[in-house]
Amino acid sequence: MVFRFVFFLLLVVIILQGRSQSFAIHDVLVSSRSAKICDIEIDPFKKRLCFQSPDENKLWVCHLDTTTWSLTVPDGREILVDSLLTSIDVTSNSGEWGYDLNGTYIVYNKETDRKRYVAVAAENGSAWSLCTLTDAPHRMNPHASRNPADSFVAIHYVSTMLTNYTKYKYINNPAHEYWVHDFKDAHWGSDEQIITGILKGNHQVGLFDPSSPAIPVQLTFDYNKHYSRPFNWHAPEHQNARMLFAVANGEELQVFKEVTPNSNNYGLYMTFTSPSANPAYNKFGSPEPCVYNGQSYITFMASSSEFETANVPGEIWIAKIDSINPFYRMVSDSVAGIRTDPETLATSDSLLVYYTEVSERSGPERTYRLRKCDTGIGLDLPTSIPGPADPGNNSLVPFPNPFKNHIRIKGAAGNEDYLLTNSTGCAIFTGKHIEREDFSGLPTGMYLLRIITGRSLKSIELIKE
């Protein structure tokens, strides 16, 4: 059964490759032209984003219209979460989403009496419960772990007094603070509570596991390169192996893959320089990994500076992470402009990239508009393959949606094949008779169900409560 299912997916890929056409850039404004939307972060589960307003230093949440994928409120100010945030001119970072078994959070910086604190907003139905961690002043740039299956969210941040160390806490015990020696530029793994960062002494990539705290493990050993922006994730196209990337000397993006599972032994998988045709755009800014339909990608801005706050022109790109058959695609339009902070959103039929368009200063303040780009990834996935399609495919409807324990299919004949994947593309279930499976232990969140009947394919987004 698995062989037949894999063969079917390969057939889909072959047909789609035969149909491929040149990519047409589709870069559109999805906010008002006068918006002030700084440093968005996207919640992939509820299709919304959070951001900081630079003129008021407030934290906002705004949903996306699931038909147009534009903001439901043009200026983004749909739900006010909190006020009196530390100025983004100081932090260069707005709110960050976090997830655990208990719910959804946003972590950010607040300022009182010229002291900066980590603050946490916890979602409680339609409201937000607010808490400022005043036991630890002079803490900056908090980031939360993002795995909905974790027992408790963990938060790392920077201590700015004397040491500039990376420190972290667990949300269930906020009075207890831990620190990671000789570690900077830290980032949580995309789906587990491990941290990649840069070792201060030699500028190499290190990994720290809070569940067994010790000194960070050094992962790279090329001392001619000064690394930055390390990110770690699991790659479904490599049997869910850990992979990581880091920017070398600001001008080269190096991707590594773990040699054996949980060994902390990584080998170089591929490397590339800026693909921009503009020789001035030789730096990588805002690189982040994403997984869509079982394949890893990296989004980034190509610019003359690797720093998002430099406010210099740049381009938004996406790269397919494949050492044999990679591709590099500019998704923003060709008009010169200041573009920063690309963020991806996976929908049921395409992968989208959002970014901030920064206006030239024409008054006392800049405007920060939100734009959306098609990537061409997933857009050509057909609902049916040429040939003898099953006319009953369109009548197959999963229910209930949202579901709790079981997924039933209205109109199913019993000979359908199913593939259920999570938001990162990892397979949860493959085979027939999905209605017999108990999904009560599945974490809450967004899932994608593909139904295959004969040579027909249908994809539906499901929500697990």
Secondary structure, DSSP 8 states (H G I E B T S, - for coil): -HHHHHHHHHHHHHHHHHH-------EEE-S-TT-B-EEEEEETTTTEEEEEETTTTEEEEEEB-TTT-SBSSTTS-SEEEE--B--HHHHS---EEEEETTEEEEEEEEEETTEEEEEEEEEETTEEEEEE-TTS-SEEEEEE-B-TTSSS-EEEEEETTTT--EEEEETT-TT--EEETTEEEEEE-SSSS-EEEEETTT--EEEE-TTS-SS-EE----TT--EEEEEEEEEGGGTTEEEEEEEETTTEEEEEEESSTTS--EEEEEEEE---SSTT--EEEEEEEEEETTEEEEEEEEES-S-GGG---EEEEEEE--SSS-EEEE-S-SS--EEEEEEEEE-SS-EEEEEEEE----SSS--EEEEEEE-SSSTT--SB-SSS--TTGGG-EEESSSBSS--EEET--S--EEEEE-TTS-EEEEES-GGG---TTS-SEEEEEEEEETTEEEEEEEEE-
